[in-house]
Every structure is written in structure tokens, then in C-alpha cells.
Amino acid sequence: MKITSLGIDLAKSVFHLWGVDANGKRILKKMVCRDKLREEMIQIPPCLVGLEACGGAHYWAREFQKMGHTVKLISPQFVKPYVKSNKSDFNDAEAICEAVTRPNMRFVPVKGAAQQDIQMLHRMRSLMIKNRTAIINQIRGLLAEYGILLPRSSKKVAEGLLEVLGTEDDRLSPLAREGFTELKGQLLDLEKKIKEQDLRISRHFSKHPVVKTLLEVPGIGILTATALLAALSDPRVFKNGRHFSAWLGLVPRQHSSGGKNVLLGISKRGDEYLRTLLIHGGRAVVRSAALQKTPTKRTQWVLDLAERRGFNVACVAVANKNARIVWSLLAKGEAYCQPA
């Protein structure tokens, strides 16, 4: 009998395989160590392979594709309903095998090596920003214990700390000054590394044709464009722009029953980092719209929405619209035309 569908429960060292034939009958149930997985998959004729979208999944998907398999990545939340009885590795593999055959299942696009390079740079930058925020919070919190208050922004915290350390303040002991000097060095070092990371991303990917296309859209800069390039390997995975926007968590949550439709705030599903970049870009568009002397049709829509629903709602609405524009540009291969 031939395996038509195969579910693999990925792990660090031991992998569990569950294969079925065209009638759904199990014909493979096997545990394989990491060193033997490639050898095992080569021996299996090309079939549909399902994997959970987790650590290492994109690497294995590319490897299995080289062997002729059709690989689909599934979000873990969509696999869970298919787990029968108690959780085990084989039950997980069986659930993946069943979920991958569902006609209406939603799949995660497989990333190429170049896309993972971009994502790595963005993840490194994101970690630097988190560390910078942690140091800023620590500096402000510790200084508050000495009766010294600083603003929240990173630039003003650095300037304020330099001013505090540059003056003779009896509230800070020599030991406290030594500690705050060390924190200042860490903060300035992180600021330098974040700028270097931004330059690295711009230097390597600013001339990419997809990035150049996306940069034409108002509210999308080099960081957002490269993050979209890393996330959206195949725009045709999504039916339309709204589907892509929903994948990013930029559409309202629904809580409807009995024929009554109730729309709540945005769902905030998907990639939080990418959604944040798009909303930051929307914020820049809303702010610049108020400064234009002769507003365009799109600008007037932004201004009317901000006046009617508020600044934050307008920012999210612009991010939502930009996400749909991005899908249209990439799925149809068109150039962006600035609306009149």
C-alpha cells in the first residue's frame, strides 16, 4: 500500500510519523531519531506531508520538498481539535495527518532560506529593543528611588541620565553613580547596535524588487517592507486581501449568535511584530494627513475617519488598508498607483 498522507510530530531529538493510505487506513506508525529522519523520508514515495508550524518546521519543510514531497505547515491551534483522547506524540502525529487532508484547512507559507535571513535580522532587532526597554525601565525605576524622575522615551532617558551624572547631585552616592554609569553604557551600546541593525537591513534588502514595490505605499518603510517580505512567501496562499489582513490580526473579532452580529476590537492574531510595524506606519500616515494643505482622496478619508472614530482607530484602519494593498500588489504583480 502507498502512503498518501503523512503527519510528523517534530521534536529536538525524536520524531513520530503517522502515515495513511488513500482510504485513511493507517499503514505507518514509527518513531525515528533525528539522524535517521532524512533517510526514512527518502524511502517513502512522494506524498502529502503535514507539519506543525513550530521551531525547525520551515527547515524540514524545505528538506522534504527537495525529496519530492508536498509539504504543508499547520498552525498548532488548528491541529489541536483533531487530537483524540489523551495527548501523546503519536496522537499528535495522527492529528496532523488528519488535519492536513482537510479541504478548508488554513496553512502557513513555507519560508525560504533568504526569508529566514531577513526574519533573523528582525528578531535580533526586536530582542535589542526589548533589552533597551528593560534597561530604560530599570534606570527610571532606580532613579525614582533617589527622587529623580526621567521621561519615558529612550532619547530623553539617555539625555536625562547624562545630565544627572554630569552634575553634582547630593542624592546620588559614588556607588550609585558608578552603577548608573554602567547602565548608561549599556543603554548607549544598545542604541548603537539597533542603528547598525537598521543599516544592515537597509543595505542588504533595499534594492530587492518586492521591497522597492512596497516602499511606494504610504506608511510602509524599509523595516515594514522587509518584514512583509519575510512573512509573505506566497501571497496566493490567501484568497484575498481581507484574508491576509485577518491573518495579521487587523480585522475585528466576531462574537455572533442567533443571527445577531457583534464586532469587537481587532483580533490581534498572527505576527505581533509585523502588526505593530504596520500600525506604526498607519500612525505616521494619520499624523502627516493633518499637515497636508491639499488633501488627496485617501488623505481626506483618513482625516474623516480620525475625526469620526478617533486617532487610534484611524491608525489601525490605515494599517488594515495597507495590508490589503500589499497583498494585491504581490499577488497580482502590479505597481502601486498613488490615488488622486
C-alpha positions, 0 to 999 in steps of 0.5 A, spaced: 500 500 500 502 507 498 502 512 503 498 518 501 498 522 507 503 523 512 503 527 519 510 528 523 510 530 530 517 534 530 521 534 536 529 536 538 531 529 538 525 524 536 520 524 531 513 520 530 510 519 523 503 517 522 502 515 515 495 513 511 493 510 505 488 513 500 482 510 504 485 513 511 487 506 513 493 507 517 499 503 514 505 507 518 506 508 525 514 509 527 518 513 531 525 515 528 531 519 531 533 525 528 539 522 524 535 517 521 529 522 519 532 524 512 533 517 510 526 514 512 523 520 508 527 518 502 524 511 502 517 513 502 514 515 495 512 522 494 506 524 498 502 529 502 506 531 508 503 535 514 507 539 519 506 543 525 508 550 524 513 550 530 521 551 531 525 547 525 518 546 521 520 551 515 527 547 515 524 540 514 519 543 510 524 545 505 528 538 506 522 534 504 520 538 498 527 537 495 525 529 496 519 530 492 514 531 497 508 536 498 509 539 504 504 543 508 505 547 515 499 547 520 498 552 525 498 548 532 491 551 534 488 548 528 491 541 529 489 541 536 481 539 535 483 533 531 487 530 537 483 524 540 483 522 547 489 523 551 495 527 548 501 523 546 506 524 540 503 519 536 496 522 537 499 528 535 502 525 529 495 522 527 492 529 528 496 532 523 495 527 518 488 528 519 488 535 519 492 536 513 487 532 508 482 537 510 479 541 504 478 548 508 484 547 512 488 554 513 496 553 512 502 557 513 507 559 507 513 555 507 519 560 508 525 560 504 532 560 506 533 568 504 526 569 508 529 566 514 535 571 513 531 577 513 526 574 519 533 573 523 535 580 522 528 582 525 528 578 531 535 580 533 532 587 532 526 586 536 530 582 542 535 589 542 529 593 543 526 589 548 533 589 552 533 597 551 526 597 554 528 593 560 534 597 561 530 604 560 525 601 565 530 599 570 534 606 570 527 610 571 525 605 576 532 606 580 532 613 579 525 614 582 528 611 588 533 617 589 527 622 587 529 623 580 524 622 575 526 621 567 521 621 561 519 615 558 522 615 551 529 612 550 532 619 547 530 623 553 532 617 558 539 617 555 539 625 555 536 625 562 541 620 565 547 624 562 545 630 565 544 627 572 551 624 572 554 630 569 552 634 575 553 634 582 547 631 585 547 630 593 542 624 592 546 620 588 552 616 592 559 614 588 556 607 588 550 609 585 553 613 580 558 608 578 552 603 577 548 608 573 554 609 569 554 602 567 547 602 565 548 608 561 553 604 557 549 599 556 543 603 554 548 607 549 551 600 546 544 598 545 542 604 541 548 603 537 547 596 535 539 597 533 542 603 528 547 598 525 541 593 525 537 598 521 543 599 516 544 592 515 537 591 513 537 597 509 543 595 505 542 588 504 534 588 502 533 595 499 534 594 492 530 587 492 524 588 487 518 586 492 521 591 497 522 597 492 514 595 490 512 596 497 516 602 499 511 606 494 505 605 499 504 610 504 506 608 511 510 602 509 518 603 510 524 599 509 523 595 516 515 594 514 517 592 507 522 587 509 518 584 514 512 583 509 517 580 505 519 575 510 512 573 512 509 573 505 512 567 501 506 566 497 501 571 497 496 566 493 496 562 499 490 567 501 484 568 497 484 575 498 486 581 501 481 581 507 484 574 508 491 576 509 489 582 513 485 577 518 491 573 518 495 579 521 490 580 526 487 587 523 480 585 522 475 585 528 473 579 532 466 576 531 462 574 537 455 572 533 449 568 535 442 567 533 443 571 527 445 577 531 452 580 529 457 583 534 464 586 532 469 587 537 476 590 537 481 587 532 483 580 533 490 581 534 492 574 531 498 572 527 505 576 527 505 581 533 511 584 530 509 585 523 502 588 526 505 593 530 510 595 524 504 596 520 500 600 525 506 604 526 506 606 519 498 607 519 500 612 525 505 616 521 500 616 515 494 619 520 499 624 523 502 627 516 494 627 513 493 633 518 499 637 515 497 636 508 494 643 505 491 639 499 488 633 501 488 627 496 482 622 496 485 617 501 488 623 505 481 626 506 478 619 508 483 618 513 482 625 516 474 623 516 475 617 519 480 620 525 475 625 526 469 620 526 472 614 530 478 617 533 486 617 532 487 610 534 482 607 530 484 611 524 491 608 525 489 601 525 484 602 519 490 605 515 494 599 517 488 594 515 488 598 508 495 597 507 495 590 508 490 589 503 494 593 498 500 589 499 497 583 498 494 585 491 500 588 489 504 581 490 499 577 488 497 580 482 504 583 480 502 590 479 505 597 481 502 601 486 498 607 483 498 613 488 490 615 488 488 622 486 
